[in-house]
């Protein structure tokens, strides 16, 4: 298959009666195509893998879409294996989804009354201003993290999670100092004791907050503070009134709903797990944060 300028190669192996033989073919296929993340078993099924279960699930959904598109192009007499199958002249057609969505296609079909029904639709949602108000973030979540950061660092200082948060913040602060960022303060050495280190970290975080700078290292620490807030029922995710109804309706229609937000994925899940409409995670298929790239970047 050709997707824009990238070529995706999916090896096909023959099915066998014995798993050992099948595995031999499988190993040969991935050795020949080390960049592939899927192997088709002819007239049987497909193996798909990824770096995590989330990655594997995403890969499976992408392959399902590509395979479905290839079948439909083949049924229309179009060569799905080339980058430019070209239009069939003097014909026209449209896409139709449950009668609610249609648009003209540049490439037509063999029959003017042939319709392609989309088997799936996806909804990609942001959080701030989309499922919850910006004021909930600025007036509730951010102040909660700011007011509890010192207490959180002191109570969890020796934990692996907090030490990792401190390490990331330390790296960011050193970078700020090198660039001459106003408000950045050096972090004392370990031997001075954790109280002075925490005080310095809090001062740097306050400076970042005043400057409206929300680095990934800060978002991660905020997420861990919010986690405790949600788990202790001090925080409740306040969603717009139409969100739960919309998620339920889309779920009933078979839509796949995903979240893509600047907040880390754990925080996103906490918001929907502890919302004012209960746990809504059953309606969501996945979560993306800016670790895949900024939302204004085309590649993300």
Secondary structure, DSSP 8 states (H G I E B T S, - for coil): -EETTEE---EEE---SSHHHHHHHHHHHHHH-TT-SEEEETTTEEEE--SSHHHHHHHHHHHHHHHHHHHHHHHTT--TTSS-----TT---EEEETTTEEEE-SS--SSTT-EEE-S--EEEE-SBTTTB-HHHIIIIIHHHHHHHHHHHHHHHTTSHHHHHHHHHHHHHHHHHHHTT-TT------GGG-HHHHHHHHHHHHHHHHHTT---HHHHHHHHHHHHHHHHTTS--B---TTHHHHHHHHHHTT-EEEEE-SS-HHHHHHHHHTBTTB--GGG--EEE-GGG--TTSTT-
